[in-house]
């Protein structure tokens, strides 16, 4: 219930404007502060964002799915309400994950790729490797500052797996190479 309310707040025009402002400011700052960032065409970045959003859609569809039997027996969803309940769960997950993915790419992912490009390492394996490192570091920091959970390895696995898929979607959308042949153009 609370996540649906939060997703509803994120769909407010002000929230969308703030998110877009953060993306634009972070992208412009990265472009002008990181050497060789301008070698990556803006349309390739847009393609990367779209690739990550396609992956986000697939992840949200997978985590939102509940069988009709389980929905009825465990969650007490009437059969006539099954598809609308499933749709609401998907939409809630999709909105929250989209915000996290887009803001994460703008603030952390794109600058990391620009830095990799500066070192002539902006390839799919390097980006995925860095994404794993960032995921594990983020989970460790969250576990340190928030209430630690007993399932920290499960959390690391889920976050890292989703992050790797998002990074792969971004890389394919941005048409990053598999092997290094110099800086991207």
C-alpha positions as CSV (number, residue, x, y, z in Angstrom):
1,X,0.0,0.0,0.0
2,X,2.7,2.5,0.9
3,X,4.7,1.7,-2.2
4,X,1.7,2.4,-4.3
5,X,1.2,5.7,-2.6
6,X,4.9,6.5,-3.1
7,X,4.7,5.6,-6.8
8,X,1.6,7.9,-7.1
9,X,3.7,10.7,-5.6
10,X,6.5,10.0,-8.1
11,X,4.0,10.4,-10.9
12,X,3.2,14.0,-9.9
13,X,4.4,16.6,-12.4
14,X,6.7,18.2,-9.9
15,X,8.4,14.9,-9.0
16,X,8.9,14.2,-12.7
17,X,10.3,17.7,-13.3
18,X,12.7,17.3,-10.4
19,X,13.9,13.9,-11.7
20,X,14.4,15.3,-15.2
21,X,16.3,18.3,-13.8
22,X,18.6,16.0,-11.8
23,X,19.2,13.9,-14.9
24,X,20.0,16.9,-17.1
25,X,22.2,18.6,-14.5
26,X,24.1,15.4,-13.7
27,X,24.6,14.7,-17.4
28,X,25.8,18.2,-18.3
29,X,28.1,18.3,-15.2
30,X,29.5,14.9,-16.2
31,X,30.0,16.0,-19.8
32,X,32.0,19.1,-18.8
33,X,33.9,17.7,-15.8
34,X,35.0,14.3,-17.0
35,X,37.7,14.2,-19.7
36,X,36.6,12.4,-22.9
37,X,32.9,12.3,-21.8
38,X,32.0,14.4,-24.9
39,X,33.3,11.6,-27.1
40,X,30.1,9.6,-26.3
41,X,27.3,11.0,-28.4
42,X,24.2,12.1,-26.5
43,X,22.0,9.9,-28.7
44,X,24.0,6.9,-27.5
45,X,23.3,7.9,-23.9
46,X,19.6,8.2,-24.7
47,X,19.8,4.7,-26.3
48,X,21.4,3.5,-23.1
49,X,18.7,4.9,-20.9
50,X,16.1,3.3,-23.2
51,X,17.9,-0.1,-23.0
52,X,17.9,0.2,-19.2
53,X,14.2,1.0,-19.2
54,X,13.4,-2.1,-21.3
55,X,15.3,-4.2,-18.8
56,X,13.4,-2.4,-16.0
57,X,10.1,-3.3,-17.6
58,X,11.1,-7.0,-17.8
59,X,12.4,-7.1,-14.2
60,X,9.2,-5.4,-12.9
61,X,7.0,-7.9,-14.9
62,X,9.0,-10.8,-13.4
63,X,8.8,-9.6,-9.8
64,X,5.2,-8.5,-10.0
65,X,3.9,-11.8,-11.3
66,X,1.8,-13.9,-8.9
67,X,0.0,-17.0,-10.1
68,X,-3.8,-16.8,-10.1
69,X,-4.0,-19.6,-7.5
70,X,-1.5,-17.9,-5.2
71,X,-3.3,-14.5,-5.6
72,X,-6.5,-16.1,-4.6
73,X,-5.3,-18.4,-1.7
74,X,-2.6,-16.3,-0.2
75,X,-3.5,-12.7,-1.0
76,X,-7.3,-13.2,-1.1
77,X,-7.6,-11.5,-4.6
78,X,-10.8,-12.4,-6.2
79,X,-10.5,-14.0,-9.7
80,X,-12.3,-11.1,-11.3
81,X,-9.8,-8.6,-9.8
82,X,-6.7,-10.7,-10.6
83,X,-5.6,-8.7,-13.7
84,X,-6.2,-5.3,-12.3
85,X,-4.3,-6.2,-9.1
86,X,-1.4,-7.6,-11.2
87,X,-1.4,-4.4,-13.3
88,X,-1.4,-2.2,-10.2
89,X,1.5,-4.2,-8.7
90,X,3.5,-3.9,-12.0
91,X,2.8,-0.2,-12.3
92,X,3.9,0.5,-8.7
93,X,7.1,-1.5,-9.2
94,X,7.8,0.0,-12.6
95,X,7.5,3.6,-11.5
96,X,9.7,3.1,-8.4
97,X,12.3,1.1,-10.4
98,X,12.3,3.6,-13.3
99,X,13.1,6.4,-10.9
100,X,15.9,4.5,-9.3
101,X,17.3,3.3,-12.6
102,X,17.2,6.7,-14.3
103,X,18.6,8.7,-11.4
104,X,21.2,6.0,-10.7
105,X,22.4,6.1,-14.3
106,X,22.5,9.9,-14.3
107,X,24.3,10.3,-11.0
108,X,26.5,7.2,-10.9
109,X,26.3,5.1,-14.0
110,X,27.0,7.6,-16.8
111,X,29.9,9.3,-14.9
112,X,31.4,5.8,-14.3
113,X,31.1,5.0,-18.0
114,X,32.7,8.4,-18.9
115,X,35.6,7.6,-16.5
116,X,36.0,4.2,-18.1
117,X,36.0,5.8,-21.5
118,X,38.7,8.2,-20.3
119,X,40.8,5.2,-19.5
120,X,39.8,3.5,-22.7
121,X,37.8,0.8,-20.9
122,X,34.2,1.6,-21.8
123,X,33.4,-1.9,-22.9
124,X,30.5,-4.1,-21.8
125,X,32.6,-6.4,-19.6
126,X,34.2,-3.4,-17.8
127,X,30.9,-1.7,-17.3
128,X,29.3,-4.9,-15.9
129,X,32.3,-5.4,-13.6
130,X,32.1,-1.8,-12.3
131,X,28.3,-2.3,-11.8
132,X,28.9,-5.3,-9.7
133,X,31.4,-3.4,-7.6
134,X,29.0,-0.5,-7.2
135,X,26.1,-2.8,-6.3
136,X,28.1,-4.6,-3.6
137,X,29.4,-1.3,-2.2
138,X,25.9,0.1,-2.1
139,X,24.4,-2.9,-0.3
140,X,27.2,-2.9,2.2
141,X,26.7,0.9,2.9
142,X,23.0,0.5,3.2
143,X,23.4,-2.4,5.5
144,X,25.9,-0.4,7.6
145,X,23.7,2.7,8.0
146,X,20.2,1.1,8.1
147,X,19.1,-1.8,10.1
148,X,21.2,-4.8,9.0
149,X,19.2,-7.7,7.7
150,X,19.9,-11.4,8.2
151,X,19.6,-12.0,4.5
152,X,22.5,-9.7,3.4
153,X,23.7,-12.2,0.8
154,X,20.3,-12.5,-0.7
155,X,20.0,-8.7,-0.8
156,X,23.5,-8.5,-2.5
157,X,22.4,-11.2,-5.0
158,X,19.1,-9.5,-5.9
159,X,20.6,-6.0,-6.2
160,X,23.7,-7.1,-8.0
161,X,21.7,-9.3,-10.4
162,X,19.2,-6.5,-11.2
163,X,22.1,-4.0,-11.6
164,X,24.0,-6.3,-14.0
165,X,20.9,-6.7,-16.1
166,X,20.3,-2.9,-16.1
167,X,24.0,-2.3,-17.0
168,X,23.8,-4.8,-19.8
169,X,20.6,-3.2,-21.1
170,X,22.3,0.2,-21.0
171,X,25.4,-1.1,-22.7
172,X,23.4,-2.7,-25.5
173,X,21.2,0.4,-25.9
174,X,24.3,2.7,-26.0
175,X,26.0,0.4,-28.4
176,X,29.1,-0.1,-26.3
177,X,31.7,-2.5,-27.7
178,X,32.6,-5.9,-26.2
179,X,36.3,-5.3,-26.7
180,X,38.4,-2.2,-26.4
181,X,39.6,-0.6,-29.5
182,X,40.4,2.8,-28.1
183,X,38.0,5.5,-26.8
184,X,34.4,5.4,-28.0
185,X,33.3,8.0,-30.6
